[in-house]
Amino acid sequence: MAEMAVERGLIIHPSCVWRWVQIYGPELDKRCRGYLKRANKSWRLDETYIKVKGQERYLYRAVDSTGQTIDFLLTAERDTAAAKRFFRRALAHPSNPMPRVINVDKNRAYPVAVQYLKQEGTLRRRCRLRQCKFFNNIVEQDHRNVKRRTWLAKGYGSVPTVWRTLRGIEAMEMIRKGRARRVSLLTIVVMFVRDLALLTLFSPPAGLIALWPILVMAVSASVFAWRQNRVPGMPASLKIGSPFEARSIAGFGLIFLIIQLAGALGQRFLGSYGTIGVSILGGFASSASTTAAAASLARHGQITPVAAALSTVLTSIASTLVNLPIIYRQTKDRGLVRILLFISAAITILGLSVLALVDLVATHLNR
């Protein structure tokens, strides 16, 4: 780095670059942790060595079956205690799910550590330990991305120095492989379109009324997402789960029945206020189920199409707001939450304003 800077007319001492690594490496790893995508449940675990003052220190690393880095840990020994420490560290992060299978080499410390963690409840008993070198080729090849950078140091003087350096290297690898991401607003756009499609499918008149407000909300979220994606090197990602999973179908059906019953009772005893309350509370659980329930009630004449459209808009907004505490818990970034809260408020005001305007125009035309 110092030589490259000299070629561009900048005089930077190599020790200055080293201090940058020691300061910004751990900070980059810390900030990157809150934006990690969820890994899968097939782990590949292996350890490699790094020279520190002429002695071997062991770097435990794990990747999933697609090559995404799960976690890493530098230890002085290669034994059962080190393996248990690594497993506890990897499982402590919310983006690392409980593994279905863990593939390791023939190291005899792994079966003992896994058995102990199963007994204490850290690992579930159905988790399978597989000792097969063939399946560990993924993590063996992934070691090269780290070793080719640590090799340039020609050895390290202390364990804290190499650990801070490794945190920066591993964080950059997570970003390069696409596991780190920004919070995406595209999922909000997809949710708005899905709710509108459900409302139109079950109650076309209500879908026609809700078309413009939800369309304005979706366009607004798309504009904010486009502005967000202009940050270079940090593309927003979108992952949509399959709606045909048995667990999703059962949950959707149960919430649909509960909300439909609550909506009918709320409309009967509290009128429009009951519908609004059920819509907001239902949006915190499932906006799709709440939208389908409101459309079903409108189709059977228990509520008006305008009330069903209002329910859809409110439940979509509530489903958007309920994500803010989850985002703050994972990222601890108050600035990001404030920005998302401002965006949600702007989308809410636009959607309700357009819905009121559509209702006013429809009332004027009916006269």
RAURKA-V318704 format. One record per backbone hydrogen bond with DSSP energy under -1.0 kcal/mol. CO is the residue of the C=O (numbers start at 1). NH is the residue of the N-H. If there is no record, write none. Layout:
co/nh
CO/NH
CO/NH
This chain:
co/nh
1/5
2/6
3/7
5/10
6/9
13/16
13/17
14/18
15/19
16/20
17/21
18/22
19/23
20/24
21/25
24/28
25/29
26/30
27/31
28/32
29/33
32/35
33/36
35/181
41/100
41/101
43/103
44/63
46/61
48/59
50/57
51/156
52/55
55/52
57/50
58/75
59/48
60/73
61/46
62/70
62/71
63/44
64/67
68/64
71/62
73/60
75/58
79/83
80/84
81/85
82/86
83/87
84/88
85/89
86/90
87/91
88/92
93/96
95/39
100/128
101/43
102/130
103/45
104/132
107/110
109/113
110/114
111/115
112/116
113/117
114/118
115/119
116/120
117/122
117/123
124/127
128/102
130/104
130/132
134/137
136/140
137/141
138/142
139/143
141/144
143/147
144/148
146/149
146/150
147/151
151/154
156/53
158/162
159/163
160/164
161/165
162/166
163/167
164/168
165/169
166/170
167/171
168/172
169/173
170/174
171/175
172/176
173/177
174/179
174/180
179/37
185/189
186/190
187/191
188/192
189/193
190/194
191/195
192/196
193/197
194/198
195/199
196/200
197/201
198/202
199/203
203/207
204/208
205/209
206/210
210/214
211/215
212/216
213/217
214/218
215/219
216/220
217/221
218/222
219/223
220/224
221/225
222/226
223/227
224/228
225/229
228/231
231/234
245/249
246/250
247/251
248/252
249/253
250/254
251/255
252/256
253/257
254/258
255/259
256/260
257/261
258/262
259/263
260/264
261/265
262/266
263/267
264/268
265/269
266/270
270/273
271/275
272/276
273/277
274/278
275/279
276/280
277/281
278/282
279/283
282/286
286/290
287/291
288/292
289/293
290/294
291/295
292/296
293/297
294/298
295/299
296/300
297/302
298/301
304/308
305/309
306/310
307/311
308/312
309/313
310/314
311/315
312/316
313/317
314/318
315/319
316/320
317/321
318/322
321/324
323/327
324/328
325/329
326/330
327/331
328/332
333/337
334/338
335/339
336/340
337/341
338/342
339/343
340/344
341/345
342/346
343/347
344/348
345/349
346/350
347/351
348/352
349/353
350/354
351/355
352/356
353/357
354/358
355/359
356/360
357/361
358/362
359/363
360/364
361/365
362/366
363/367
